[in-house]
Amino acid sequence: MKSLAELQALRDEMKTKIGVRKDGGHRMRVVVGMATCGIAAGARPVFAAFIKEIETRKLTDVVVAQTGCIGICQFEPVVEIYGEGGEKTTYVYVTPEKVPRIVAQHVVNGTPVVEYTIGANAK
């Protein structure tokens, strides 16, 4: 940083990126389990992939957040998506490669990716 203006520009840029993660005025909320069990299973890259995909698609009505333990450690990384009506879909064994499909099919088009959900994977 060579000037106050550069610092302010960096701050403004970071505010827009952090804005994707804020609550309030959203149609859908994506919550990634980020307790030690989730992090150990790869939740950080999953979280980053959701942020990137939501930003790339310019989905300003979707918030991406993190939480602690969701309570089903054997299925980590776990992602829960909450719709406008409060309905919840729980995705398990999520990888960064699965994120674009989840966002396209569920977040954008409203149809959960059933084969990635806990119902399809709990045996």
N, C-alpha and C positions, 0 to 999 in steps of 0.2 A: 504494500500500500504506500503510495506516494502522496496521496492527498485525501482530504476529508470527503471529497466528491466520489473518489473511487470506493471508499468504505461505504458510503451511502448507497451507491449503485449496487454493491455486493449485498447489502442488507435488503434492498428492494427485491433483488433477484431471489434471495433465499425466502423472503416472505411469500412470494408466489408459489414456491415449491412446498413450503410448509402448509400453505393454505389448503392443499389437497388433503391434509391429514386432520383438519379442524372439523369439529362437529357443528351442526346447526344448518338449517336450510338445505337438507340433502334428501334425495329420493331413495338412496340406498347407502348402506354402511357395510364396509368390508373390514372384518376384524381378524387379525392374525395372532394366534397364540404364540407369545414370545417369552414364556418362562424358560428355565434352563433346559427342560426336556425338549421344548420346541426348537430352541436355538441349536441344541446338540443335533437335532434331526434335520436341520437346514432351514429353519424359519426365516432367518435374516435374508437370504437371497429371494425367498418367496415374497416377503414383505416388499423388498426393493422392486421385484418384478411387477407387483400390483401397482405400486406408486408410478413406475415408468409407464405401464400400459394405460393407466387412468389419465396420466398427463398427456401421453401421446394422442389419445383419443379425445382430449380436451373435455372430459366428463366432469364438469364443474358441480354437478348435483350428486356426486358420489364422494363419500369420505372414506379414507383408508386409515385405520387405526390399529394399534396393538394392544394386547391385553396380557395378563399373566396366564397362569395355568387354566386351561379349559376343563381339565379333569379326565381326559381320555388320552393319556400319554402314549399308549401303545399305538395310536393312530397318527402321531405327529409326522410332519407339520399339519396342523389343523387350522382351517380358515372357516369362519362363520360369516354368512352374508345375510343381512337383515333388510327386508323390503320395506316399502312405505307403510304397509299395514302391520308391521311388526313380525311378519312371518320370518322364520329363520331356516336357513339351509346350511348344513354342516358338511364341509369338504374335508376329506382325510387323505393322508399320504400326498399332500400337494407338493409339486415341484415347480420351479420357475417355468419349465416347459409347458405345464398345464395351464398356467395363468392366462395366456392370450385366449384360449378357448373358453375358459370360465368367464372372462370379461365379455367376450363377444356374444356367447350364447346366453349367459345368465344376466350379467349386469346390463348389457345393451338391449338384448331381446327378451329378457324375462323368463327364459326357460332354463331351469337348472340342468347341469351336466350330471345326470343321474349316476353314471358309472363311477364318478369321482366322490360321491356322497357316502356318508357313514352307513346309510341303509344298504348300499350295494356292497360295502366292504366289511361289515360286521358279521363275522362267522363264528 
